[in-house]
Amino acid sequence: MKNYDSVQNEVRKTMDFLDRMPKLEGNPFMFTRIQSQLADETGGRSRREGSLVWASVRTILLALLIVSNVVTIVQTFRDSAPQAIDRQEALSTLIDSSTSPNE
């Protein structure tokens, strides 16, 4: 019985405190914001779907960038690899360059 009375006393104190608190004023534009958000989500894509689309686009673009970089690196190394030529070709190239029309 003592426990019940102490709980009731605490409830009364809390209720009195809440009654004495000043009344809070709400934001007058809150209803308008809620309405526009509901209209956005029911009339078109929700924000979550829109962000999912942009995340997918960013991921695809990043993958294309990485692939193009890898292709560029492979092509650069392939083109700059030393080409083996035989002795006869090297000699003919030297002879041709020494008999140029500059003489």
N, CA, C and O of each residue as an XYZ file, in Angstrom:
412
protein
N       0.818     -1.189      0.000
C       0.000      0.000      0.000
C       0.865      1.256      0.000
O       0.528      2.260     -0.628
N       1.990      1.183      0.718
C       2.889      2.330      0.782
C       3.493      2.597     -0.602
O       3.640      3.751     -1.007
N       3.841      1.524     -1.326
C       4.413      1.655     -2.657
C       3.407      2.310     -3.612
O       3.782      3.175     -4.404
N       2.152      1.910     -3.542
C       1.104      2.475     -4.387
C       0.945      3.969     -4.122
O       0.816      4.754     -5.062
N       0.952      4.373     -2.839
C       0.811      5.788     -2.483
C       1.990      6.614     -2.995
O       1.808      7.740     -3.458
N       3.203      6.050     -2.912
C       4.375      6.799     -3.383
C       4.329      6.964     -4.913
O       4.727      8.003     -5.441
N       3.844      5.941     -5.611
C       3.718      6.039     -7.063
C       2.668      7.084     -7.411
O       2.889      7.904     -8.302
N       1.548      7.071     -6.735
C       0.494      8.057     -6.981
C       0.987      9.480     -6.701
O       0.637     10.417     -7.418
N       1.797      9.630     -5.658
C       2.350     10.936     -5.300
C       3.283     11.437     -6.416
O       3.234     12.610     -6.787
N       4.115     10.561     -6.939
C       5.023     10.936     -8.031
C       4.242     11.286     -9.287
O       4.617     12.203    -10.016
N       3.163     10.564     -9.543
C       2.339     10.850    -10.713
C       1.707     12.227    -10.573
O       1.665     12.990    -11.537
N       1.211     12.554     -9.372
C       0.614     13.869     -9.135
C       1.633     14.990     -9.319
O       1.326     16.031     -9.900
N       2.855     14.765     -8.816
C       3.911     15.774     -8.968
C       4.246     15.994    -10.447
O       4.424     17.125    -10.899
N       4.324     14.915    -11.165
C       4.651     15.018    -12.593
C       3.538     15.730    -13.345
O       3.813     16.584    -14.188
N       2.298     15.396    -13.058
C       1.170     16.030    -13.732
C       1.097     17.514    -13.395
O       0.814     18.331    -14.271
N       1.348     17.872    -12.138
C       1.357     19.287    -11.753
C       2.467     20.033    -12.493
O       2.268     21.151    -12.968
N       3.625     19.407    -12.582
C       4.747     20.033    -13.289
C       4.403     20.266    -14.762
O       4.687     21.330    -15.313
N       3.790     19.262    -15.392
C       3.416     19.397    -16.799
C       2.329     20.448    -16.992
O       2.309     21.133    -18.014
N       1.419     20.587    -16.018
C       0.377     21.611    -16.119
C       0.954     23.011    -16.004
O       0.417     23.949    -16.596
N       2.040     23.171    -15.252
C       2.651     24.492    -15.059
C       3.602     24.890    -16.195
O       3.991     26.052    -16.308
N       3.963     23.934    -17.018
C       4.874     24.255    -18.126
C       4.174     25.150    -19.133
O       2.971     25.018    -19.359
N       4.937     26.072    -19.746
C       4.311     26.920    -20.766
C       3.985     26.090    -22.008
O       4.675     25.130    -22.350
N       2.915     26.502    -22.659
C       2.492     25.781    -23.853
C       3.450     26.103    -25.000
O       3.775     27.266    -25.241
N       3.893     25.072    -25.694
C       4.829     25.252    -26.795
C       4.075     25.587    -28.069
O       3.011     25.035    -28.349
N       4.652     26.505    -28.833
C       4.057     26.882    -30.109
C       4.708     26.046    -31.210
O       5.928     25.884    -31.248
N       3.891     25.533    -32.083
C       4.398     24.731    -33.196
C       4.806     25.608    -34.365
O       4.427     26.777    -34.440
N       5.556     25.055    -35.248
C       5.963     25.753    -36.458
C       4.750     25.861    -37.375
O       4.132     24.843    -37.687
N       4.393     27.071    -37.817
C       3.195     27.210    -38.646
C       3.348     26.564    -40.028
O       2.348     26.292    -40.693
N       4.566     26.319    -40.461
C       4.785     25.740    -41.783
C       4.993     24.228    -41.741
O       5.264     23.611    -42.771
N       4.869     23.638    -40.576
C       5.106     22.201    -40.440
C       4.112     21.389    -41.271
O       4.503     20.421    -41.923
N       2.854     21.763    -41.256
C       1.839     21.038    -42.009
C       2.128     21.123    -43.509
O       1.955     20.144    -44.235
N       2.571     22.306    -43.971
C       2.904     22.485    -45.381
C       4.076     21.600    -45.774
O       4.064     20.997    -46.847
N       5.073     21.516    -44.928
C       6.234     20.663    -45.206
C       5.836     19.193    -45.287
O       6.280     18.463    -46.173
N       5.005     18.779    -44.362
C       4.560     17.380    -44.356
C       3.753     17.087    -45.614
O       3.928     16.036    -46.232
N       2.875     18.004    -45.997
C       2.081     17.810    -47.206
C       2.957     17.708    -48.450
O       2.722     16.848    -49.299
N       3.958     18.567    -48.568
C       4.806     18.529    -49.762
C       5.644     17.251    -49.795
O       5.879     16.684    -50.862
N       6.086     16.808    -48.635
C       6.865     15.574    -48.597
C       6.000     14.374    -48.977
O       6.453     13.483    -49.694
N       4.764     14.350    -48.500
C       3.847     13.269    -48.872
C       3.534     13.312    -50.368
O       3.454     12.267    -51.014
N       3.358     14.504    -50.914
C       3.066     14.629    -52.339
C       4.256     14.164    -53.170
O       4.072     13.524    -54.205
N       5.475     14.478    -52.729
C       6.671     14.034    -53.452
C       6.768     12.523    -53.472
O       7.089     11.933    -54.503
N       6.497     11.902    -52.360
C       6.659     10.451    -52.257
C       5.539      9.692    -52.954
O       5.764      8.588    -53.450
N       4.336     10.260    -53.003
C       3.242      9.552    -53.657
C       3.153      9.899    -55.132
O       2.686      9.082    -55.925
N       3.587     11.084    -55.518
C       3.457     11.509    -56.906
C       4.618     11.088    -57.781
O       4.460     11.019    -59.000
N       5.758     10.810    -57.221
C       6.920     10.455    -58.025
C       7.821      9.532    -57.241
O       7.383      8.791    -56.361
N       9.088      9.599    -57.582
C      10.045      8.763    -56.867
C      10.276      9.303    -55.469
O      10.272     10.513    -55.243
N      10.471      8.411    -54.565
C      10.811      8.859    -53.221
C      12.276      9.260    -53.198
O      13.013      8.969    -54.140
N      12.696      9.906    -52.162
C      14.086     10.344    -52.053
C      15.028      9.157    -52.002
O      16.140      9.222    -52.524
N      14.595      8.083    -51.384
C      15.439      6.901    -51.282
C      15.690      6.308    -52.667
O      16.812      5.909    -52.979
N      14.647      6.248    -53.497
C      14.808      5.724    -54.858
C      15.700      6.640    -55.679
O      16.531      6.166    -56.455
N      15.537      7.948    -55.516
C      16.375      8.901    -56.242
C      17.831      8.777    -55.851
O      18.714      8.822    -56.708
N      18.087      8.622    -54.578
C      19.473      8.479    -54.148
C      20.035      7.141    -54.602
O      21.235      7.031    -54.855
N      19.196      6.132    -54.706
C      19.643      4.828    -55.197
C      20.033      4.916    -56.667
O      21.012      4.303    -57.093
N      19.272      5.674    -57.435
C      19.588      5.859    -58.848
C      20.920      6.577    -58.985
O      21.763      6.152    -59.775
N      21.131      7.657    -58.234
C      22.387      8.393    -58.321
C      23.561      7.553    -57.844
O      24.658      7.663    -58.391
N      23.352      6.733    -56.853
C      24.428      5.856    -56.390
C      24.797      4.853    -57.470
O      25.975      4.550    -57.657
N      23.808      4.338    -58.177
C      24.076      3.405    -59.270
C      24.821      4.102    -60.411
O      25.765      3.545    -60.970
N      24.400      5.303    -60.748
C      25.062      6.053    -61.818
C      26.514      6.330    -61.445
O      27.412      6.158    -62.269
N      26.747      6.759    -60.204
C      28.120      7.015    -59.759
C      28.965      5.753    -59.809
O      30.131      5.803    -60.202
N      28.392      4.623    -59.415
C      29.142      3.363    -59.432
C      29.494      2.963    -60.851
O      30.615      2.524    -61.108
N      28.564      3.106    -61.769
C      28.818      2.763    -63.174
C      29.889      3.676    -63.767
O      30.786      3.210    -64.470
N      29.796      4.974    -63.483
C      30.808      5.901    -63.991
C      32.193      5.606    -63.428
O      33.191      5.702    -64.144
N      32.255      5.254    -62.169
C      33.537      4.903    -61.556
C      34.108      3.650    -62.202
O      35.308      3.579    -62.468
N      33.263      2.667    -62.455
C      33.736      1.436    -63.106
C      34.241      1.732    -64.514
O      35.271      1.191    -64.916
N      33.542      2.580    -65.276
C      33.998      2.953    -66.611
C      35.327      3.695    -66.562
O      36.189      3.479    -67.413
N      35.495      4.552    -65.589
C      36.751      5.275    -65.428
C      37.904      4.324    -65.148
O      38.985      4.467    -65.718
N      37.676      3.365    -64.281
C      38.722      2.393    -63.952
C      39.064      1.540    -65.175
O      40.238      1.301    -65.456
N      38.050      1.084    -65.897
C      38.292      0.261    -67.090
C      39.063      1.058    -68.140
O      39.998      0.535    -68.747
N      38.684      2.311    -68.358
C      39.390      3.117    -69.360
C      40.835      3.374    -68.938
O      41.721      3.421    -69.791
N      41.087      3.541    -67.650
C      42.462      3.707    -67.177
C      43.275      2.444    -67.403
O      44.429      2.519    -67.824
N      42.700      1.302    -67.134
C      43.418      0.037    -67.328
C      43.730     -0.166    -68.809
O      44.835     -0.583    -69.156
N      42.772      0.123    -69.680
C      43.001     -0.016    -71.121
C      44.107      0.931    -71.575
O      44.954      0.555    -72.384
N      44.101      2.150    -71.061
C      45.136      3.120    -71.420
C      46.513      2.644    -70.985
O      47.476      2.747    -71.744
N      46.611      2.128    -69.775
C      47.892      1.630    -69.269
C      48.386      0.458    -70.106
O      49.568      0.398    -70.445
N      47.509     -0.463    -70.441
C      47.899     -1.627    -71.251
C      48.377     -1.160    -72.623
O      49.410     -1.624    -73.107
N      47.642     -0.251    -73.251
C      48.029      0.249    -74.568
C      49.366      0.977    -74.513
O      50.175      0.839    -75.430
N      49.613      1.742    -73.465
C      50.876      2.470    -73.328
C      52.043      1.509    -73.211
O      53.068      1.694    -73.867
N      51.898      0.485    -72.383
C      52.984     -0.478    -72.233
C      53.177     -1.303    -73.505
O      54.307     -1.664    -73.834
N      52.125     -1.598    -74.207
C      52.247     -2.381    -75.437
C      52.971     -1.571    -76.516
O      53.809     -2.105    -77.243
N      52.641     -0.272    -76.615
C      53.261      0.568    -77.637
C      54.709      0.908    -77.307
O      55.516      1.079    -78.221
N      55.056      1.011    -76.037
C      56.407      1.406    -75.668
C      57.327      0.215    -75.444
O      58.482      0.401    -75.063
N      56.853     -0.985    -75.667
C      57.702     -2.161    -75.502
C      58.754     -2.168    -76.608
O      58.451     -1.873    -77.764
N      59.981     -2.504    -76.249
C      61.029     -2.498    -77.276
C      60.732     -3.546    -78.346
O      60.400     -4.693    -78.049
N      60.859     -3.122    -79.575
C      60.568     -4.027    -80.674
C      61.882     -4.640    -81.157
O      62.865     -3.935    -81.383
N      61.881     -5.915    -81.305
C      63.083     -6.618    -81.743
C      63.156     -6.590    -83.266
O      62.218     -6.983    -83.960
N      64.266     -6.129    -83.754
C      64.492     -6.169    -85.194
C      65.781     -6.950    -85.429
O      66.679     -6.983    -84.587
N      65.838     -7.553    -86.557
C      67.037     -8.349    -86.814
C      68.194     -7.452    -87.278
O      68.017     -6.267    -87.557
N      69.341     -8.042    -87.347
C      70.576     -7.300    -87.634
C      70.544     -6.676    -89.026
O      71.020     -5.559    -89.228
N      69.990     -7.393    -89.959
C      69.968     -6.920    -91.339
C      69.123     -5.653    -91.463
O      69.504     -4.720    -92.170
N      67.956     -5.616    -90.765
C      67.102     -4.429    -90.807
C      67.793     -3.243    -90.175
O      67.705     -2.127    -90.687
N      68.486     -3.471    -89.057
C      69.194     -2.389    -88.386
C      70.278     -1.814    -89.279
O      70.432     -0.595    -89.359
N      71.026     -2.670    -89.947
C      72.083     -2.193    -90.835
C      71.505     -1.416    -92.015
O      72.042     -0.378    -92.401
N      70.421     -1.912    -92.582
C      69.825     -1.197    -93.714
C      69.275      0.156    -93.287
O      69.328      1.114    -94.059
N      68.752      0.248    -92.080
C      68.258      1.524    -91.565
C      69.412      2.501    -91.376
O      69.290      3.677    -91.720
N      70.535      2.026    -90.831
C      71.691      2.885    -90.656
C      72.245      3.358    -91.990
O      72.615      4.524    -92.129
N      72.306      2.475    -92.965
C      72.832      2.848    -94.279
C      71.915      3.861    -94.944
O      72.381      4.824    -95.552
N      70.602      3.639    -94.828
C      69.658      4.578    -95.431
C      69.741      5.959    -94.784
O      69.626      6.976    -95.468
N      69.942      5.993    -93.473
C      70.012      7.290    -92.799
C      71.334      7.998    -93.088
O      71.395      9.227    -93.051
N      72.393      7.238    -93.375
C      73.676      7.884    -93.654
C      73.734      8.386    -95.090
O      74.525      9.280    -95.389
N      72.943      7.852    -95.960
C      72.912      8.316    -97.341
C      71.692      9.215    -97.590
O      71.074      9.157    -98.653
N      71.366     10.016    -96.631
C      70.227     10.911    -96.776
C      70.569     12.054    -97.708
O      71.752     12.293    -97.952
N      69.612     12.757    -98.231
C      69.848     13.826    -99.210
C      70.532     15.046    -98.597
O      70.744     16.025    -99.314
N      70.885     15.043    -97.327
C      71.550     16.183    -96.690
C      72.963     16.368    -97.204
O      73.559     17.418    -96.966
N      73.522     15.389    -97.901
C      74.911     15.457    -98.352
C      75.074     16.421    -99.430
O      76.183     16.606    -99.930
